[in-house]
Amino acid sequence: MNDAENIHRRLALLRHDFVRNESYDSFFDQFDRQLQRRRAAQSLDLIEEARAIAVIGAAGSGKTRLVKRALKQNQDLTDPEDGDELIDYLNILVPASETMKSLAILVREKLGYESERKGDNASEIWRQVLIQLRNRRTFYIHLDDEQHLIASPNENVSAGVVDRLKTLLNNDPWHVGVSLSDTPKLLAMPNSDPTLGRRVDMVTLPATTGVVHAMGVR
């Protein structure tokens, strides 16, 4: 192996490595606490309020990796890849071209539900999604990079995001928690609606600096 290959191998290992930090611990603790509360309530046939967690950070700050790492650490969580009937959480990457209807279709597919009817409108597809979330006992949906919806020039789309999140959190009899990861633009969403804002916990990823983070990566 020549020097160049060895350097790239070392760099690949460094990129793959994960350094725990305060933001990670904050998200993990909040997510785990909310999950345990929901599971305890479910075991008693009680309904526990669902909450949302917003992970805020600049592009490339590691938001997605932080959330995936935290979910992976909860080894008893089930996701669609496990093939189980019950799905504890869904991880959804929101494409740039997404609309509320196409997002609903994407979530429905992740839940393994295929409708035989063609031409269903967005409201009907979301109704099917809510039923499947209840049937599969899904506690959480993580929406990654949903800035495309929040920052949409179409006011109906951006308002629809807020309404849909409130619907998930209040989905009787099965409330669904939501975690979000995006740039600081995401702050405008909970701030625009007091009812939603009181149920959103914030986790902020500060910019990486040598002064603050050097010891963690030595």
Stockholm file with secondary structure:
# STOCKHOLM 1.0

chainA/1-218         MNDAENIHRRLALLRHDFVRNESYDSFFDQFDRQLQRRRAAQSLDLIEEARAIAVIGAAGSGKTRLVKRALKQNQDLTDPEDGDELIDYLNILVPASETMKSLAILVREKLGYESERKGDNASEIWRQVLIQLRNRRTFYIHLDDEQHLIASPNENVSAGVVDRLKTLLNNDPWHVGVSLSDTPKLLAMPNSDPTLGRRVDMVTLPATTGVVHAMGVR
#=GR chainA/1-218 SS CCHHHHHHHHHHHHHHCCCCCHHHHHHHHHHHHHHHHHHHHHHTTCCCCCCEEEEECCTTSSHHHHHHHHHHHCTTCCCGGGCCSSCSEEEEECCTTCCHHHHHHHHHHHTTCCCSCSSCCHHHHHHHHHHHHHHTTCCEEEEESTHHHHTCSCHHHHHHHHHHHHHHHTCTTSCCEEEEEECGGGGHHHHTCHHHHTTEEEEECCCCCHHHHTGGGC
#=GC SS_cons         CCHHHHHHHHHHHHHHCCCCCHHHHHHHHHHHHHHHHHHHHHHTTCCCCCCEEEEECCTTSSHHHHHHHHHHHCTTCCCGGGCCSSCSEEEEECCTTCCHHHHHHHHHHHTTCCCSCSSCCHHHHHHHHHHHHHHTTCCEEEEESTHHHHTCSCHHHHHHHHHHHHHHHTCTTSCCEEEEEECGGGGHHHHTCHHHHTTEEEEECCCCCHHHHTGGGC
//
